Amino acid sequence: MHEFMIHPKKGGEFGFPFARYSEVLKPSDIPSRPSNEHGTRITVEGAEISFSDEQSGFQVVFESGSLTSERAEQIVAAICSNIQTVTGEAAVYVQYT
């Protein structure tokens, strides 16, 4: 399992509403599909990825699949890129596992 935290680069909290999660929380240039109706789970390359809204950003957990740590990191970087493209807010990440 791979685990990351995505934070706003400026600090604080992200400003986009829950209704935009499915548009924002996905990789910019890697095919993905929603795994639930709320936008808090997606599937990318056979991996189920969940997002948990935390006070300082989003916890991102690769709950299934056999992606390498490097590939998981590439996907999270692409999610950060999409956050900036869609919302204008720069995002950074920290890898935990």
C-alpha positions as CSV (number, residue, x, y, z in Angstrom):
1,M,0.0,0.0,0.0
2,H,1.2,3.5,-0.9
3,E,0.2,6.5,1.1
4,F,0.6,10.2,0.5
5,M,-0.6,13.6,1.7
6,I,-1.4,16.3,-0.7
7,H,-1.3,19.9,0.7
8,P,-1.9,23.3,-0.7
9,K,1.6,24.8,-1.5
10,K,0.5,28.1,0.1
11,G,-0.5,26.3,3.4
12,G,-3.9,26.3,4.9
13,E,-6.7,24.4,3.2
14,F,-7.8,23.9,-0.4
15,G,-10.6,26.2,-1.5
16,F,-12.5,23.9,-3.8
17,P,-15.9,22.5,-2.6
18,F,-16.9,18.9,-2.2
19,A,-19.0,19.1,-5.3
20,R,-15.8,19.5,-7.4
21,Y,-13.9,16.5,-6.0
22,S,-14.6,14.2,-9.0
23,E,-13.3,16.9,-11.4
24,V,-10.3,17.9,-9.3
25,L,-9.1,14.7,-7.6
26,K,-7.8,12.8,-10.6
27,P,-4.5,12.7,-12.5
28,S,-4.1,15.3,-15.3
29,D,-2.7,13.1,-18.0
30,I,-3.3,9.5,-16.9
31,P,-6.6,7.7,-17.6
32,S,-8.7,7.2,-14.5
33,R,-12.3,6.4,-13.7
34,P,-14.4,7.3,-10.7
35,S,-15.0,4.3,-8.3
36,N,-17.9,6.0,-6.4
37,E,-20.3,8.8,-6.9
38,H,-18.7,11.2,-4.5
39,G,-15.3,11.6,-6.2
40,T,-13.5,10.3,-3.2
41,R,-12.3,7.1,-4.9
42,I,-10.8,6.5,-8.4
43,T,-9.3,3.6,-10.3
44,V,-6.0,4.2,-12.1
45,E,-4.2,1.4,-13.9
46,G,-6.0,-1.2,-11.9
47,A,-5.3,0.4,-8.5
48,E,-8.1,1.6,-6.2
49,I,-7.2,5.0,-4.8
50,S,-9.1,6.7,-2.0
51,F,-9.0,10.3,-0.9
52,S,-9.7,11.4,2.7
53,D,-10.3,15.1,3.3
54,E,-8.1,16.1,6.2
55,Q,-7.6,19.6,7.8
56,S,-4.3,20.0,6.0
57,G,-5.1,18.5,2.7
58,F,-6.0,15.1,1.3
59,Q,-4.7,11.8,2.4
60,V,-4.3,9.6,-0.7
61,V,-4.2,5.8,-0.2
62,F,-3.5,3.2,-2.9
63,E,-5.7,0.5,-1.5
64,S,-5.3,-2.2,-4.1
65,G,-3.2,-2.9,-7.2
66,S,0.4,-3.7,-7.7
67,L,1.9,-0.4,-8.7
68,T,5.5,0.4,-7.8
69,S,6.2,3.2,-5.4
70,E,7.6,5.2,-8.3
71,R,4.5,4.8,-10.4
72,A,2.3,5.7,-7.4
73,E,4.3,8.8,-6.9
74,Q,3.9,9.7,-10.6
75,I,0.2,9.4,-10.3
76,V,0.0,11.6,-7.2
77,A,2.2,14.2,-9.0
78,A,-0.3,14.2,-11.9
79,I,-3.2,14.6,-9.4
80,C,-1.3,17.7,-8.0
81,S,-0.9,19.0,-11.5
82,N,-4.7,18.6,-12.1
83,I,-5.5,20.4,-8.9
84,Q,-3.5,23.4,-10.1
85,T,-4.9,23.2,-13.6
86,V,-8.5,23.1,-12.5
87,T,-8.5,25.3,-9.4
88,G,-5.4,27.5,-9.8
89,E,-4.2,26.3,-6.4
90,A,-0.7,24.8,-6.4
91,A,-0.4,21.5,-4.6
92,V,2.5,19.5,-3.2
93,Y,2.7,16.0,-1.7
94,V,4.6,14.0,0.9
95,Q,5.0,10.2,0.6
96,Y,4.5,8.2,3.8
97,T,4.9,4.6,2.5
